[in-house]
């Protein structure tokens, strides 16, 4: 994960001992740096006069993801607001620094009073902020600060993101509907639809030697539990993957989606499963069926976690678990063991697909969708465990990449909130980061975690 960079300013009042307050903020800065956060800092603001202007000027000298406004004792409110209002459009942590004990006495510089004198006015003024604190004699809430910082950085990255997809509105799905204007305005990404003819021409134009070399590299670890796919089937899949990655590089796409059933599979004579897996493996988050909302959710999870992401689909529901998987798609980073490739000749998946094992473990799932007011994100956590032996109707064993997902809340509750057939997924727990991101982007968070 890239380094977090924060603007940093501490606030207090000139009525307390300045040398003590300077030592308090120095301790705070040391904790933040030791936690891996770079600081674009300015000296403490303890009053009005020239101090706010000086702090504003020094904070503007560098690029940072979010601002830490560290209240170390009671504050001169007018001076604080002069600084903060200059950065009202930026993510801010309002931080209350806890007191300390000398002998058997708690020394309380009244940071709690300073923060509570600021919090509600900041809310009324429309600041995008989070209020954090630490207990007396305790370390700073570094986990909370880092989580907010990752969310703040994600906001910036989303504003610059470009997404590509082949076609539009696969199978006429209503769950993949989105407004390009609303997405660009509220969250940031641009979306460009690529015609299948453009992709086909690029596939044909690829150098045969380069295709052969990439085929050898990609297939060197593949295993075949059934029969081997025909060489021409493999080559066609590799060409689609290579052409897609070429487009992503040239157009600076951060993620991609295929029109699958009504597009690539039906008209290009290629199952999308393996090419899409390779596109995701190459570092471009992917989702099926022109599902732009969940492609954005994947980007969000990628930015707040610093990890690879993928998407999963609902297949079956049990009162205690959900069968989550995908029809032959899995990025290499999610495979347990060696890649397993099977030939598929039925349904809409003529060609080949993954039947690799999906890694197990703690998962964070996220689904982003438009609602009648703006956006909402369904956030789910739980444990991915070994799936049953199962098949999608008409498809031979082995099973698709999948897990038996045991959520942290009842399955019934999740189904009462479900927004789509798809979830974005990564391993671990990133609920706080997603909650902060939703708060910063004015997205309604629906928590089943």
C-alpha positions as CSV (number, residue, x, y, z in Angstrom):
1,X,0.0,0.0,0.0
2,X,1.3,3.5,-0.8
3,X,2.4,5.7,2.0
4,X,-0.3,7.9,3.6
5,X,0.5,11.6,3.8
6,X,-1.4,13.9,6.2
7,X,-1.4,17.6,6.8
8,X,-0.9,18.2,10.5
9,X,-1.7,21.1,12.8
10,X,-2.2,21.2,16.5
11,X,-4.4,23.7,18.3
12,X,-4.4,25.0,21.8
13,X,-4.5,28.3,23.7
14,X,-1.8,30.7,24.8
15,X,-3.2,30.7,28.4
16,X,-1.7,27.3,29.2
17,X,2.1,26.5,29.5
18,X,3.4,26.7,25.9
19,X,6.4,24.5,26.6
20,X,4.1,21.7,27.9
21,X,1.8,22.0,24.9
22,X,4.7,21.9,22.5
23,X,5.9,18.6,24.1
24,X,2.4,17.1,23.8
25,X,2.2,17.8,20.1
26,X,5.8,16.5,19.6
27,X,4.7,13.2,21.1
28,X,1.7,13.1,18.9
29,X,3.8,13.7,15.8
30,X,6.3,11.0,16.7
31,X,3.5,8.5,17.1
32,X,2.0,9.3,13.7
33,X,5.4,9.1,12.0
34,X,6.2,5.8,13.7
35,X,2.8,4.5,12.4
36,X,4.0,5.1,8.8
37,X,2.2,8.4,8.2
38,X,4.2,11.2,6.5
39,X,3.4,14.7,7.8
40,X,3.2,18.0,6.1
41,X,3.3,19.9,9.4
42,X,3.1,23.3,10.8
43,X,3.9,24.6,14.3
44,X,1.0,24.7,16.8
45,X,-1.6,27.4,16.6
46,X,-2.2,28.7,20.1
47,X,-4.0,32.0,19.3
48,X,-5.2,34.4,16.7
49,X,-3.0,37.1,15.2
50,X,-0.5,35.9,12.6
51,X,-0.6,32.2,13.6
52,X,-3.6,31.0,11.5
53,X,-2.2,32.6,8.4
54,X,1.2,31.1,9.0
55,X,-0.3,27.6,9.5
56,X,-2.4,27.9,6.3
57,X,0.6,28.9,4.2
58,X,2.8,26.1,5.5
59,X,0.1,23.4,5.1
60,X,-0.3,24.5,1.5
61,X,3.3,23.8,0.7
62,X,2.8,20.1,0.3
63,X,0.4,17.5,-1.1
64,X,-1.5,15.5,1.5
65,X,-4.5,13.1,1.6
66,X,-6.2,14.4,4.7
67,X,-5.7,16.9,7.5
68,X,-5.2,16.0,11.2
69,X,-6.4,18.8,13.4
70,X,-5.0,17.7,16.7
71,X,-6.7,19.6,19.6
72,X,-4.2,19.3,22.6
73,X,-6.1,21.5,25.0
74,X,-8.7,24.3,25.2
75,X,-8.6,26.3,22.0
76,X,-9.0,29.8,20.6
77,X,-12.0,28.9,18.5
78,X,-11.7,31.9,16.0
79,X,-8.1,31.0,15.2
80,X,-8.9,27.3,14.7
81,X,-11.8,28.1,12.4
82,X,-9.7,30.4,10.3
83,X,-7.4,27.5,9.6
84,X,-10.0,24.8,9.1
85,X,-12.2,26.9,6.8
86,X,-9.4,27.2,4.3
87,X,-9.5,23.4,4.0
88,X,-13.2,22.8,4.3
89,X,-13.3,20.8,1.0
90,X,-10.7,18.4,2.3
91,X,-11.1,15.3,4.6
92,X,-10.3,16.2,8.2
93,X,-9.8,14.3,11.4
94,X,-10.8,16.3,14.4
95,X,-8.6,14.7,17.1
96,X,-8.9,15.0,20.9
97,X,-5.5,14.2,22.5
98,X,-5.9,12.6,25.9
99,X,-4.3,13.8,29.1
100,X,-1.5,12.2,31.2
101,X,-0.8,11.2,34.7
102,X,1.9,12.8,37.0
103,X,2.3,10.8,40.2
104,X,-1.3,10.1,41.2
105,X,-2.8,13.0,39.5
106,X,-4.4,13.2,36.0
107,X,-3.2,16.3,34.2
108,X,-6.1,17.3,31.8
109,X,-5.3,20.1,29.3
110,X,-9.0,20.1,28.3
111,X,-8.6,18.8,24.8
112,X,-12.1,17.3,25.2
113,X,-13.5,20.7,25.8
114,X,-11.8,22.1,22.8
115,X,-13.0,19.4,20.5
116,X,-16.6,19.5,21.7
117,X,-16.6,23.3,21.2
118,X,-15.7,22.6,17.5
119,X,-17.5,19.4,16.5
120,X,-21.1,20.5,16.0
121,X,-20.2,23.9,14.3
122,X,-18.1,21.9,11.9
123,X,-21.0,19.6,11.2
124,X,-23.3,22.6,10.5
125,X,-20.7,24.1,8.2
126,X,-20.6,20.9,6.1
127,X,-17.1,19.8,6.9
128,X,-16.2,16.2,5.8
129,X,-14.6,15.1,9.1
130,X,-14.4,12.4,11.7
131,X,-13.9,12.9,15.4
132,X,-11.4,10.6,17.1
133,X,-9.7,10.6,20.5
134,X,-7.5,8.6,22.8
135,X,-7.9,8.0,26.6
136,X,-5.6,9.5,29.1
137,X,-2.1,7.9,29.1
138,X,-3.1,5.7,26.1
139,X,-1.6,5.8,22.6
140,X,-3.3,7.7,19.8
141,X,-6.1,5.9,17.9
142,X,-3.7,5.1,15.1
143,X,-5.9,2.4,13.6
144,X,-8.8,4.9,13.3
145,X,-6.5,7.5,11.8
146,X,-5.1,5.1,9.2
147,X,-8.5,3.8,8.3
148,X,-9.8,7.4,7.7
149,X,-6.6,8.2,5.8
150,X,-7.0,5.3,3.4
151,X,-10.6,6.4,2.8
152,X,-9.5,9.9,2.1
153,X,-6.9,8.8,-0.3
154,X,-9.4,6.6,-2.1
155,X,-11.6,9.7,-2.6
156,X,-8.8,11.4,-4.4
157,X,-7.9,8.3,-6.5
158,X,-11.6,7.8,-7.5
159,X,-11.8,11.4,-8.8
160,X,-9.0,10.6,-11.2
161,X,-10.2,7.1,-12.2
162,X,-11.2,6.0,-15.7
163,X,-13.2,2.8,-16.3
164,X,-13.6,0.8,-19.5
165,X,-16.1,-1.7,-20.7
166,X,-17.1,-3.6,-23.8
167,X,-20.7,-2.8,-24.7
168,X,-23.4,-1.7,-22.3
169,X,-26.3,-3.2,-20.2
170,X,-25.6,-6.9,-20.7
171,X,-28.8,-9.0,-20.7
172,X,-30.9,-5.8,-20.0
173,X,-30.0,-6.1,-16.3
174,X,-31.6,-3.4,-14.1
175,X,-29.0,-4.0,-11.3
176,X,-26.2,-2.7,-13.5
177,X,-28.0,0.6,-14.4
178,X,-26.0,3.8,-13.7
179,X,-25.9,7.4,-14.6
180,X,-22.6,8.7,-16.1
181,X,-23.4,12.2,-14.9
182,X,-24.2,11.2,-11.4
183,X,-21.2,8.9,-11.1
184,X,-18.8,11.5,-12.4
185,X,-20.3,14.2,-10.2
186,X,-20.8,12.3,-6.9
187,X,-17.9,9.8,-6.9
188,X,-15.6,10.7,-9.8
189,X,-14.8,7.9,-12.3
190,X,-15.3,8.4,-16.0
191,X,-16.7,5.5,-18.0
192,X,-15.9,4.7,-21.7
193,X,-17.7,2.0,-23.6
194,X,-15.5,0.1,-26.2
195,X,-17.1,-1.5,-29.3
196,X,-16.5,-5.2,-29.8
197,X,-15.2,-4.4,-33.3
198,X,-12.4,-2.3,-31.8
199,X,-11.4,-5.2,-29.6
200,X,-11.6,-7.7,-32.4
201,X,-9.3,-5.6,-34.6
202,X,-6.8,-5.3,-31.8
203,X,-6.9,-9.0,-31.2
204,X,-6.2,-9.6,-34.9
205,X,-3.3,-7.1,-34.9
206,X,-1.4,-8.7,-32.1
207,X,2.0,-10.1,-33.0
208,X,1.9,-13.9,-33.3
209,X,5.2,-14.3,-31.6
210,X,4.1,-12.2,-28.6
211,X,0.9,-14.1,-28.3
212,X,2.8,-17.4,-28.4
213,X,5.2,-16.3,-25.7
214,X,2.4,-15.0,-23.5
215,X,0.5,-18.2,-24.0
216,X,3.5,-20.2,-22.8
217,X,3.9,-18.0,-19.7
218,X,0.3,-18.0,-18.7
219,X,-0.4,-21.7,-19.3
220,X,2.9,-23.0,-17.7
221,X,1.1,-23.6,-14.4
222,X,-2.3,-24.7,-15.6
223,X,-3.7,-28.1,-14.8
224,X,-6.6,-29.8,-16.6
225,X,-8.8,-32.0,-14.4
226,X,-10.8,-33.0,-17.6
227,X,-9.4,-32.7,-21.1
228,X,-7.0,-30.1,-22.5
229,X,-8.7,-27.2,-24.4
230,X,-7.9,-26.9,-28.1
231,X,-4.9,-24.7,-28.9
232,X,-7.1,-22.3,-31.0
233,X,-9.4,-21.9,-28.0
234,X,-6.5,-21.0,-25.7
235,X,-5.0,-18.6,-28.3
236,X,-8.3,-16.8,-28.8
237,X,-8.7,-16.3,-25.0
238,X,-5.1,-15.0,-24.7
239,X,-5.6,-12.6,-27.6
240,X,-8.7,-11.1,-25.9
241,X,-6.9,-10.7,-22.6
242,X,-3.9,-9.1,-24.3
243,X,-6.0,-6.8,-26.4
244,X,-8.0,-5.7,-23.2
245,X,-4.8,-5.0,-21.2
246,X,-3.5,-3.0,-24.2
247,X,-6.6,-0.9,-24.1
248,X,-6.4,-0.4,-20.4
249,X,-2.8,0.8,-20.6
250,X,-3.4,3.1,-23.6
251,X,-6.6,4.7,-22.1
252,X,-5.4,4.6,-18.5
253,X,-8.4,2.5,-17.4
254,X,-8.3,1.5,-13.7
255,X,-10.8,-1.3,-14.2
256,X,-12.8,-3.1,-16.9
257,X,-16.0,-5.0,-17.6
258,X,-17.1,-7.2,-20.5
259,X,-20.6,-7.5,-21.9
260,X,-20.6,-11.2,-21.4
261,X,-23.7,-13.2,-22.3
262,X,-25.0,-10.9,-25.0
263,X,-21.6,-9.7,-26.1
264,X,-18.2,-11.5,-25.9
265,X,-19.6,-15.0,-25.4
266,X,-22.3,-14.7,-28.1
267,X,-20.5,-12.7,-30.7
268,X,-16.7,-13.2,-30.4
269,X,-16.8,-17.0,-29.9
270,X,-14.8,-16.8,-26.7
271,X,-15.8,-17.5,-23.1
272,X,-15.1,-14.4,-21.1
273,X,-14.1,-16.3,-18.0
274,X,-10.3,-16.9,-18.6
275,X,-9.6,-13.6,-20.4
276,X,-11.3,-11.6,-17.6
277,X,-9.4,-13.6,-15.0
278,X,-6.1,-12.7,-16.7
279,X,-7.1,-9.0,-17.0
280,X,-7.8,-8.9,-13.2
281,X,-4.5,-10.8,-12.5
282,X,-2.7,-8.1,-14.5
283,X,-3.9,-5.5,-12.0
284,X,-7.1,-4.2,-13.6
285,X,-10.2,-5.0,-11.4
286,X,-12.8,-6.7,-13.5
287,X,-16.6,-7.4,-13.1
288,X,-19.0,-9.1,-15.5
289,X,-22.1,-7.8,-17.3
290,X,-21.3,-4.0,-17.5
291,X,-21.8,-3.8,-13.7
292,X,-20.1,-0.4,-13.3
293,X,-21.4,0.1,-9.7
294,X,-19.6,-3.0,-8.5
295,X,-16.5,-2.2,-10.5
296,X,-16.4,1.1,-8.6
297,X,-16.9,-1.0,-5.4
298,X,-13.9,-3.1,-6.3
299,X,-11.8,0.0,-6.9
300,X,-12.9,1.3,-3.5
301,X,-11.9,-1.9,-1.8
302,X,-8.6,-1.9,-3.6
303,X,-7.7,1.6,-2.5
304,X,-8.7,1.2,1.1
305,X,-7.1,-2.3,1.5
306,X,-4.1,-2.0,-0.8
307,X,-4.9,-5.6,-1.8
308,X,-6.1,-7.4,-4.9
309,X,-9.9,-7.5,-5.4
310,X,-12.4,-9.6,-7.3
311,X,-16.1,-10.0,-7.6
312,X,-18.4,-12.9,-6.5
313,X,-22.0,-13.8,-7.4
314,X,-24.9,-15.3,-5.4
315,X,-25.6,-18.9,-6.3
316,X,-27.7,-20.3,-3.5
317,X,-28.9,-19.4,0.0
318,X,-29.2,-21.4,3.2
319,X,-30.4,-20.0,6.6
320,X,-26.8,-20.0,7.8
321,X,-24.7,-19.5,4.7
322,X,-24.6,-18.2,1.1
323,X,-22.9,-20.0,-1.8
324,X,-20.8,-17.4,-3.5
325,X,-18.8,-18.1,-6.6
326,X,-18.3,-17.1,-10.2
327,X,-18.7,-18.9,-13.5
328,X,-15.1,-19.7,-14.3
329,X,-13.5,-16.4,-13.3
330,X,-10.8,-16.0,-10.6
331,X,-7.7,-13.8,-10.6
332,X,-4.5,-15.7,-9.9
333,X,-4.0,-14.0,-6.5
334,X,-7.1,-15.7,-5.2
335,X,-6.3,-19.2,-6.3
336,X,-5.5,-21.9,-3.7
337,X,-3.0,-24.1,-5.4
338,X,-2.4,-24.3,-9.1
339,X,-4.9,-22.9,-11.7
340,X,-7.4,-25.6,-12.8
341,X,-8.9,-25.1,-16.3
342,X,-11.8,-27.2,-17.6
343,X,-13.4,-27.3,-21.1
344,X,-17.0,-26.1,-21.1
345,X,-19.2,-26.8,-24.1
346,X,-22.7,-26.1,-22.7
347,X,-24.7,-23.1,-21.6
348,X,-23.3,-19.8,-22.8
349,X,-19.7,-20.6,-21.9
350,X,-18.3,-22.5,-24.9
351,X,-14.6,-22.8,-24.6
352,X,-12.8,-23.0,-21.3
353,X,-13.1,-21.7,-17.7
354,X,-11.6,-21.9,-14.3
355,X,-12.5,-24.6,-11.8
356,X,-9.7,-23.4,-9.5
357,X,-10.1,-23.4,-5.7
358,X,-10.9,-20.0,-4.2
359,X,-8.8,-19.2,-1.0
360,X,-10.8,-19.3,2.2
361,X,-10.8,-16.9,5.1
362,X,-12.3,-13.6,6.5
363,X,-13.9,-11.5,3.8
364,X,-15.2,-8.0,3.3
365,X,-17.9,-7.8,0.7
366,X,-19.3,-4.5,-0.8
367,X,-22.0,-3.7,-3.3
368,X,-22.4,-0.1,-4.7
369,X,-25.7,0.9,-6.4
370,X,-27.7,4.0,-7.2
371,X,-30.9,4.5,-5.3
372,X,-33.5,7.2,-5.6
373,X,-31.5,9.7,-3.6
374,X,-27.9,9.0,-4.7
375,X,-25.8,6.0,-3.8
376,X,-25.9,3.3,-1.2
377,X,-23.3,0.7,-0.3
378,X,-24.2,-2.7,1.2
379,X,-21.2,-3.9,3.4
380,X,-21.0,-7.5,4.6
381,X,-18.4,-9.4,6.5
382,X,-18.0,-13.1,7.2
383,X,-16.0,-16.3,6.8
384,X,-15.4,-18.0,3.5
385,X,-15.3,-21.8,4.1
386,X,-15.0,-24.9,2.0
387,X,-17.9,-25.1,-0.5
388,X,-19.9,-28.2,-1.3
389,X,-19.4,-30.1,-4.5
390,X,-21.8,-28.3,-6.8
391,X,-22.3,-27.4,-10.4
392,X,-24.2,-24.7,-12.3
393,X,-26.9,-26.5,-14.2
394,X,-25.5,-27.9,-17.5
395,X,-21.9,-27.5,-16.5
396,X,-19.6,-30.5,-15.6
397,X,-17.6,-30.9,-12.4
398,X,-15.3,-29.7,-10.9
399,X,-17.1,-26.8,-9.3
400,X,-16.6,-23.1,-10.1
401,X,-14.4,-21.1,-7.8
402,X,-16.6,-20.6,-4.8
403,X,-17.0,-20.5,-1.0
404,X,-19.7,-21.4,1.5
405,X,-19.9,-17.9,3.0
406,X,-20.9,-17.7,6.7
407,X,-21.9,-14.0,7.3
408,X,-21.5,-12.3,10.7
409,X,-25.3,-11.5,10.6
410,X,-28.3,-13.7,9.7
411,X,-28.6,-14.5,6.0
412,X,-32.2,-13.3,6.1
413,X,-30.9,-9.8,7.0
414,X,-28.5,-9.7,4.1
415,X,-31.2,-10.8,1.7
416,X,-33.4,-8.0,3.0
417,X,-30.7,-5.5,1.9
418,X,-29.3,-7.2,-1.2
419,X,-28.8,-4.8,-4.1
420,X,-27.4,-7.0,-6.9
421,X,-26.3,-10.5,-7.9
422,X,-22.7,-9.3,-7.5
423,X,-20.4,-8.4,-4.5
424,X,-16.9,-6.9,-4.7
425,X,-14.6,-8.8,-2.3
426,X,-11.2,-8.8,-0.6
427,X,-9.8,-10.6,2.3
428,X,-9.7,-9.1,5.8
429,X,-11.9,-6.5,7.6
430,X,-12.1,-3.1,6.0
431,X,-15.5,-2.0,7.3
432,X,-14.2,1.1,9.0
433,X,-12.5,2.3,5.9
434,X,-15.6,1.7,3.8
435,X,-17.8,3.5,6.4
436,X,-15.4,6.5,6.3
437,X,-15.4,6.5,2.5
438,X,-19.2,6.4,2.4
439,X,-19.3,9.3,4.9
440,X,-16.8,11.4,2.7
441,X,-18.7,10.7,-0.5
442,X,-22.2,11.0,1.0
443,X,-23.1,7.4,0.2
444,X,-25.6,5.7,2.5
445,X,-23.9,2.7,4.1
446,X,-26.0,-0.4,4.8
447,X,-24.1,-2.4,7.4
448,X,-24.4,-6.2,7.7
449,X,-21.1,-6.6,9.5
